[in-house]
């Protein structure tokens, strides 16, 4: 039986008649498809430059794992920054620009030449990143904890959220943004007040802790009931952990109230020991940083619930001048009554704290007395002064007291 025109790939007159609605004949479309399928495509012999290792055509492709190819394509995908948590769900750490970065030269220009020269200098150098400051390792450690929390709890917003809180002019913000991007920091929220004090904004930002190099601003935050400390750069560099956040706290006038220190200042150590023994089962009132320790404990429990207590990336320390036997029990029972704990409790009985802190290597150490802060700095620890309690009033009285030989 001979083939008609349609059988030879051609079309009969009936097949090319237009169908209703102007649609092409079904057999016409079928012939075109068949003709396309019969064509032979050229064989590609060279390997595409974007072809990942381990794919077909490469030597030994059959034995290579698929995750190698997946890793190749993952590297081609732009890395998206994680979403910022809502302020009401996060633990917000407000950091001043001079705490996060070293700005001594810029501050000198501001003090000696004024604000206009300062802003001009910043604009002229806005593509030069600032050097890391005292709070920089602490912020990096916070972000390392966030990374692990996001892996364990992808949908949770219980994370650290860092806010750059500065009275800088908004134009200086470009250099700050460039510096943050240079060091790959995740800081999305800024507060630049153009010369005004940022203290009034701290509560609006739901601040849990405020760190600044300006003692006056820190005192203002403490008076507003916000945990705050003046941070100092150490006298020498000391390597700290990149995987575990370590925070050390003094007890009295930091985690606890200054009740016991008032006894010491007014009546001496012997009366203090008697007072602590008599009130051993009476919890101390809370101090300015009790809430921050509580926030750290809340995040620690998220790791504990996953069976990761020993691998927890947050570790806390109580480093106190108290004696363990004579006054240590009240401190520990106070923490217990709050439902809190520190991973380590170190009672020094008046011994210097610097050498022990050098061993701990915390990212930050909080104390209410400057001689402990100075001792920590000398040993390489980033220390922060909490201006709270009777020790501050006692220091102010000493400063205001005239010399004995004055008239």
C-alpha positions in Angstrom: 0.0 0.0 0.0 1.6 3.3 -1.0 2.1 6.2 1.3 0.0 9.3 0.8 1.3 12.8 1.3 0.5 12.7 4.9 2.4 9.5 5.4 5.5 10.9 3.8 5.5 13.8 6.1 3.5 16.1 3.7 -0.1 17.4 4.1 -3.2 16.6 2.1 -5.6 19.4 1.1 -8.1 18.2 3.7 -5.6 18.4 6.5 -4.7 22.0 5.9 -8.3 23.3 5.9 -8.7 25.8 8.7 -10.6 24.6 11.8 -13.3 26.6 13.6 -11.9 29.5 15.6 -8.8 29.7 13.5 -7.0 26.9 15.3 -4.4 24.9 13.4 -5.3 21.3 12.4 -4.4 18.7 15.0 -2.6 16.5 12.4 -0.5 19.5 11.3 0.7 20.0 14.9 1.4 16.3 15.3 3.5 16.2 12.1 5.6 19.1 13.2 6.2 17.5 16.6 7.1 14.2 14.9 9.5 16.0 12.6 11.2 17.7 15.5 11.6 14.5 17.4 13.3 12.8 14.5 16.0 15.5 14.3 19.3 14.5 15.7 20.8 17.1 18.0 24.6 17.6 18.1 26.4 15.8 20.9 28.1 18.1 23.3 31.6 16.9 23.9 33.0 19.8 26.0 32.1 20.3 29.6 30.2 23.5 30.6 32.2 25.8 32.7 29.3 25.9 35.3 28.9 22.1 35.5 29.5 20.9 39.0 32.0 18.2 39.8 30.6 14.7 40.0 28.0 15.2 37.2 27.6 13.1 34.1 30.4 13.4 31.6 33.2 13.8 34.2 35.6 11.0 34.9 34.5 9.0 37.9 31.1 10.7 38.1 29.2 7.5 39.0 31.1 7.2 42.3 30.9 10.8 43.5 28.2 11.8 46.1 25.3 14.0 45.2 26.1 16.3 48.1 29.2 17.5 46.3 27.1 18.8 43.4 24.6 20.3 45.9 27.4 22.1 47.7 28.6 23.5 44.3 25.1 25.0 43.6 24.7 26.2 47.1 27.8 28.3 46.7 26.4 29.9 43.6 23.3 31.0 45.5 23.6 34.5 47.1 23.7 34.2 50.9 20.7 35.8 52.5 21.0 37.4 55.9 18.6 36.0 58.6 15.5 37.9 59.5 15.7 40.3 62.5 13.6 39.1 65.4 10.8 41.3 66.7 12.0 43.5 69.6 9.5 42.2 72.1 10.7 38.7 71.5 14.5 39.3 71.4 17.2 40.0 74.0 18.2 43.4 72.9 21.8 44.6 73.4 22.3 48.3 72.7 26.0 49.1 71.9 27.4 52.6 71.4 29.6 53.2 68.3 32.6 54.0 70.5 32.1 50.7 72.4 31.9 48.6 69.2 34.7 50.4 67.3 37.8 52.2 68.2 37.2 55.9 67.5 39.9 57.6 69.6 41.3 59.7 66.7 37.8 60.8 65.7 36.9 61.7 69.3 40.0 63.8 69.6 39.0 65.8 66.5 35.5 66.3 68.0 36.9 67.5 71.3 39.5 69.8 69.9 38.0 71.0 66.6 34.2 70.7 67.1 31.4 68.8 65.4 31.8 70.2 61.9 35.4 69.1 61.6 34.4 65.8 63.1 31.6 65.1 60.6 33.9 66.2 57.7 36.6 63.8 58.8 34.1 61.0 59.0 32.8 61.7 55.5 36.3 61.9 54.1 37.2 58.5 55.6 33.8 56.8 55.2 35.3 54.0 53.1 37.9 53.1 55.8 36.4 50.7 58.3 36.9 51.4 62.0 39.1 49.0 64.0 37.3 46.7 66.4 36.6 48.1 69.9 36.1 46.7 73.4 32.6 45.3 72.7 33.5 43.8 69.4 34.4 40.2 70.6 31.3 40.2 72.8 29.0 41.1 69.8 30.7 38.4 67.7 30.0 35.9 70.4 26.4 36.9 70.6 26.1 36.3 66.9 27.7 32.9 67.2 25.1 31.9 69.8 22.3 33.2 67.4 23.7 30.9 64.6 23.3 27.8 66.8 19.9 28.9 68.1 18.6 29.3 64.5 19.8 25.9 63.6 18.0 24.3 66.6 14.9 26.6 66.5 14.4 27.9 62.9 11.1 29.6 63.7 12.0 31.1 67.1 12.6 34.8 67.7 14.2 34.3 71.1 17.6 35.6 69.9 20.1 38.3 70.7 19.4 41.5 68.7 22.2 44.1 68.6 21.2 47.7 68.2 23.8 50.4 67.4 22.9 53.2 69.8 24.9 56.4 69.1 24.5 60.2 69.3 26.5 60.5 66.0 25.2 62.6 63.2 23.2 60.6 60.6 25.9 61.3 57.9 28.4 59.4 60.0 26.1 56.4 59.6 27.6 55.6 56.2 31.0 54.8 57.7 29.4 52.8 60.5 27.4 50.8 58.0 30.5 50.2 55.9 32.4 49.0 59.0 29.6 46.7 60.0 29.5 45.2 56.5 33.2 44.9 56.4 33.3 42.7 59.5 30.1 40.8 58.4 28.2 41.8 61.5 24.4 41.4 61.6 23.3 44.8 63.0 20.2 46.0 61.2 18.8 48.5 63.8 20.5 51.8 64.3 19.6 54.8 66.5 21.6 57.9 65.5 20.5 60.9 67.5 22.6 63.7 66.0 24.1 65.0 69.2 21.2 64.3 71.6 21.5 61.7 74.3 20.2 58.3 73.2 19.1 57.3 76.7 15.5 58.2 76.0 15.3 55.7 73.2 16.6 52.7 75.2 13.1 51.6 76.5 11.5 52.2 73.1 14.1 49.7 71.7 13.2 47.1 74.5 16.8 47.3 75.6 18.0 44.5 78.0 21.6 45.7 78.2 23.3 49.0 77.2 27.1 49.2 76.8 28.8 52.5 76.2 32.2 54.1 76.7 30.4 57.2 78.1 30.1 56.9 81.9 27.5 59.7 82.1 25.2 58.0 79.6 25.5 54.7 81.5 24.6 56.4 84.8 21.6 57.9 83.1 20.5 54.4 81.8 20.9 52.9 85.3 18.7 55.7 86.7 16.1 54.7 84.2 16.1 51.2 85.4 18.0 49.8 82.4 20.9 47.4 82.8 24.0 49.3 81.7 27.8 49.4 82.1 30.7 51.5 80.9 33.0 49.2 78.9 36.8 49.5 78.9 39.4 48.1 76.5 42.0 45.8 78.1 45.6 46.8 78.5 46.6 43.8 76.4 45.0 41.4 74.0 43.7 38.1 75.4 42.3 35.5 73.0 38.7 34.6 73.8 36.5 31.8 72.6 34.8 32.1 69.2 32.3 29.4 69.9 31.2 30.0 73.5 29.9 33.2 75.0 31.4 33.7 78.4 30.0 36.3 80.8 31.3 37.0 84.3 29.4 38.9 87.0 30.3 40.3 90.3 27.6 39.7 92.9 26.8 42.6 95.2 25.6 45.8 93.4 25.6 44.0 90.1 23.4 40.9 90.3 22.3 41.6 93.8 21.4 44.9 95.5 24.0 46.8 97.5 22.4 45.9 100.9 25.4 43.9 102.0 27.9 46.5 100.8 26.1 49.2 102.8 26.8 47.1 106.0 30.5 46.8 105.1 30.9 50.6 104.4 29.0 51.5 107.6 30.1 48.9 110.1 33.0 46.9 108.7 33.6 43.3 107.7 32.9 41.6 111.1 29.4 43.1 111.2 28.9 42.1 107.6 29.7 38.5 108.3 27.2 38.5 111.2 24.6 40.1 109.1 24.9 37.6 106.3 24.8 34.7 108.7 21.6 36.0 110.3 20.0 36.7 106.9 21.3 33.6 105.1 17.7 32.4 104.2 16.5 35.9 103.2 17.1 36.5 99.5 18.9 39.7 98.5 17.0 42.2 96.4 17.9 42.2 92.8 20.6 44.4 91.3 20.8 46.1 87.9 22.1 43.1 85.9 19.8 40.4 87.4 17.5 40.7 84.3 20.4 40.1 81.9 21.5 37.0 83.7 17.9 35.8 83.6 17.8 36.4 79.8 21.0 34.4 79.4 19.6 31.6 81.5 16.4 31.5 79.4 18.5 30.9 76.3 20.7 28.3 78.0 17.6 26.2 78.8 16.8 26.1 75.1 20.0 24.2 74.6 19.5 22.1 77.7 16.1 20.9 76.4 17.9 19.5 73.3 20.3 17.6 75.5 23.1 20.0 74.9 24.0 21.2 78.4 27.6 20.3 78.1 27.8 21.8 74.6 25.9 24.9 75.5 27.5 28.0 73.8 26.7 30.2 76.8 28.6 30.0 80.0 28.1 32.3 83.1 30.3 33.0 86.1 29.8 34.5 89.5 33.1 36.1 90.5 32.8 37.7 93.9 35.0 39.0 96.7 32.8 37.3 99.2 34.1 34.4 101.3 32.4 31.1 100.7 32.0 29.9 104.2 31.1 33.2 105.9 28.9 34.8 103.3 28.7 32.6 100.2 25.5 30.7 101.1 23.3 33.8 100.9 24.5 34.6 97.4 23.8 31.1 96.1 20.4 30.8 97.9 19.4 34.2 96.4 20.1 32.9 92.9 18.2 29.7 93.7 15.2 31.7 94.9 15.1 33.5 91.6 15.2 30.2 89.7 18.6 31.2 88.4 22.1 29.8 88.5 25.6 30.5 87.2 27.6 27.7 85.6 30.5 28.5 88.0 30.7 30.4 91.3 34.1 31.7 92.4 34.4 33.1 95.9 37.7 35.0 96.3 37.6 36.2 99.9 39.0 39.5 98.9 41.8 38.3 96.6 42.4 40.1 93.3 40.0 39.0 90.5 42.3 39.8 87.5 44.4 36.5 87.6 41.2 34.3 87.8 39.5 36.2 85.0 42.6 35.7 82.9 42.0 32.0 83.3 38.3 32.2 82.5 38.7 34.5 79.5 35.2 36.0 79.5 34.0 38.2 76.7 32.9 40.7 79.3 33.2 41.0 83.1 30.8 43.3 85.1 31.8 44.9 88.4 30.6 47.9 90.4 34.0 48.8 91.8 36.6 50.4 89.5 39.7 48.8 91.2 38.3 45.4 90.2 37.7 46.7 86.7 41.2 48.1 86.5 42.7 44.8 87.8 40.8 42.9 85.1 41.9 45.3 82.4 45.6 44.9 83.4 45.3 41.1 82.9 43.7 41.4 79.4 40.0 41.1 80.3 37.3 43.3 78.7 35.7 44.8 81.9 32.6 46.9 82.3 31.8 49.2 85.3 28.3 49.2 86.7 27.8 52.5 88.4 25.3 51.4 91.1 25.0 51.3 94.8 26.8 52.7 97.9 30.3 52.2 96.4 29.5 55.0 93.9 28.3 57.3 96.6 31.3 56.5 98.7 33.6 57.3 95.8 31.8 60.6 95.1 32.2 61.6 98.8 35.9 60.9 98.7 36.3 63.0 95.5 34.3 65.9 97.1 36.1 65.8 100.4 38.6 68.7 100.6 42.3 68.0 101.5 43.1 68.1 105.2 45.5 71.0 104.8 43.0 73.2 102.9 41.4 76.2 104.6 
